[in-house]
Amino acid sequence: MTERQLIIAAALNMLIGVAAGAFGAHALKMRLPPDLLAVWQTAVLYQMLHALGLFAIALLLPRFASPALTWAGPVMLAGIVLFSGSLYVLALSGIRILGAVTPLGGVAFMAAWVMVIVAAWRSPA
């Protein structure tokens, strides 16, 4: 992904995260049981944090021209979709088996952060 694409993806995810947070706090508060509302809030938190991660990767791309960093953005975006997306669907549907997808998103998050570490580590001082 290019810097521009990453910034757009990051901003879009921040927008969705803010909207989802407001939706959870207002529309879902009285409709979901506390455990599923907590699942929704976890999805919002991780989406927002990793949207900031996408911004960081976009800003680091010009500094660390690294294949690892180039891949970190798409992998982090996939993590948002898998992790937060599965939790949103789980919270709304109550289908617990969807929780099996969530760890794949978590692994994608960790892999993306490892790619950032590798890019920085391999960069000339």
C-alpha positions in Angstrom: 0.0 0.0 0.0 1.2 3.5 -0.7 1.4 6.2 2.0 -1.7 7.8 0.6 -3.7 4.5 0.7 -2.5 3.9 4.3 -3.6 7.3 5.4 -7.0 6.9 3.8 -7.4 3.5 5.4 -6.3 4.8 8.7 -8.6 7.8 8.6 -11.5 5.6 7.4 -10.9 3.2 10.3 -10.8 6.1 12.8 -14.1 7.4 11.4 -15.6 3.9 11.7 -14.2 3.5 15.1 -15.6 6.7 16.4 -19.0 5.9 14.8 -19.0 2.4 16.2 -18.0 3.7 19.7 -20.9 6.2 19.7 -23.3 3.5 18.4 -22.2 1.2 21.1 -22.5 3.8 23.8 -25.9 5.1 22.8 -27.8 2.6 20.6 -26.5 -0.7 21.9 -26.1 0.1 25.6 -29.7 -0.9 26.4 -29.9 -3.6 23.8 -26.9 -5.8 24.4 -26.0 -7.7 27.6 -23.0 -6.3 29.4 -20.7 -9.1 28.2 -21.5 -8.4 24.5 -21.2 -4.7 25.0 -17.7 -5.3 26.4 -16.9 -7.3 23.3 -18.1 -4.3 21.2 -16.0 -1.9 23.1 -12.9 -4.2 22.7 -13.5 -4.1 19.0 -13.7 -0.3 18.9 -10.5 0.0 21.1 -8.4 -2.3 18.9 -9.7 -0.7 15.7 -8.8 2.8 16.9 -5.4 1.8 18.2 -4.5 0.0 15.0 -5.8 2.8 12.8 -3.2 4.9 14.6 -0.7 2.2 13.8 -1.7 2.6 10.1 -0.9 6.3 10.4 2.4 5.5 12.0 3.3 3.1 9.2 2.4 5.6 6.6 4.6 8.2 8.2 7.5 5.7 8.5 7.4 4.5 4.9 9.5 7.3 3.5 12.1 7.0 6.3 12.4 3.2 6.2 12.1 2.0 2.6 11.7 -1.6 3.6 9.7 -4.5 2.2 8.8 -5.4 5.8 7.2 -2.0 6.4 5.5 -2.1 3.0 3.8 -5.3 4.1 3.0 -4.1 7.7 0.2 -1.8 6.5 -1.9 -4.4 4.7 -1.3 -7.0 7.4 -2.4 -4.5 10.1 -5.5 -3.6 8.0 -6.3 -7.3 7.7 -5.9 -7.6 11.5 -8.5 -4.8 12.0 -10.9 -6.5 9.7 -10.5 -10.0 11.2 -10.2 -8.9 14.9 -12.5 -6.0 15.2 -14.8 -7.2 12.4 -15.3 -10.6 14.0 -16.0 -9.0 17.4 -18.5 -6.6 16.0 -20.4 -9.4 14.3 -20.1 -11.5 17.5 -21.6 -8.7 19.6 -24.5 -8.1 17.3 -25.3 -11.7 16.5 -24.3 -13.5 19.7 -22.8 -16.3 17.5 -19.9 -17.3 19.7 -18.1 -19.4 17.1 -17.1 -16.1 15.4 -14.7 -15.7 18.3 -12.6 -18.3 16.5 -11.7 -15.7 13.9 -10.6 -13.1 16.3 -7.2 -14.7 17.2 -6.3 -14.6 13.5 -6.7 -10.8 13.6 -4.6 -10.7 16.8 -1.8 -12.7 15.0 -2.0 -10.3 12.1 -1.6 -7.3 14.5 1.4 -8.9 16.1 2.9 -9.8 12.7 2.5 -6.2 11.5 4.2 -4.9 14.6 7.1 -7.4 14.1 7.4 -6.1 10.5 7.7 -2.5 11.9 10.4 -3.7 14.3 12.3 -5.5 11.5 12.1 -2.4 9.2 13.5 -0.2 11.9 16.2 -2.8 13.0 17.4 -3.2 9.4 17.5 0.5 8.6 20.8 2.2 8.5 21.5 4.2 11.6 
